Amino acid sequence: MRRRLWLLLLAVIVIIGLLLYPSTQCRVTATDLTISPAKTFVIPVLEGYAVGFSFNVTNRSSCEVHAQKISVLLRSATYADGRQVAQNSEEVEAVAGTLTPGQFGIFSHTFDSYFTYRPMKLQLRIEITFEQTGPIVVFDGELPVSA
């Protein structure tokens, strides 16, 4: 009888532990997420050009993942006349999105400041952070701005 009580108590503790610590049930790594190449977009506005980018993330894991933020380090912009203007600006945008297993989501970011002239290339680093994986590099290099 006493042995059954100990086993029952142990079983209850294990169940409570699993409910309180869901991270022990499911692990996701950066390799479980497939990220498409970033694509830029340009929108002419009165003040110049609004520039941004978008990319897809597909969840190939068996767990939900929760997006937290997109971080962008814009190093420089290159214009049609060959000018390269150093920007050295960093932007962080909070995002809220949950991807269930097998689901994909589209994430995008538009730069806070307008560009006076239409850029042809952007030298930048893009990261997306998920609660389960931490930051993942989406792109790091020179990204052509689509026509």
Sequence and secondary structure as in RCSB ss.txt:
>XXXX:A:sequence
MRRRLWLLLLAVIVIIGLLLYPSTQCRVTATDLTISPAKTFVIPVLEGYAVGFSFNVTNRSSCEVHAQKISVLLR
SATYADGRQVAQNSEEVEAVAGTLTPGQFGIFSHTFDSYFTYRPMKLQLRIEITFEQTGPIVVFDGELPVSA
>XXXX:A:secstr
 HHHHHHHHHHHHHHHHHHH GGGT    GGGEEE   EEEEEEETTEEEEEEEEEEEE SSS EEEEEEEEEEE
EEEETTS EEEEEEEEEEEEEEEE TT EEEEEEE SS BSS EEEEEEEEEEEETTTEEEEEEEEEEE   
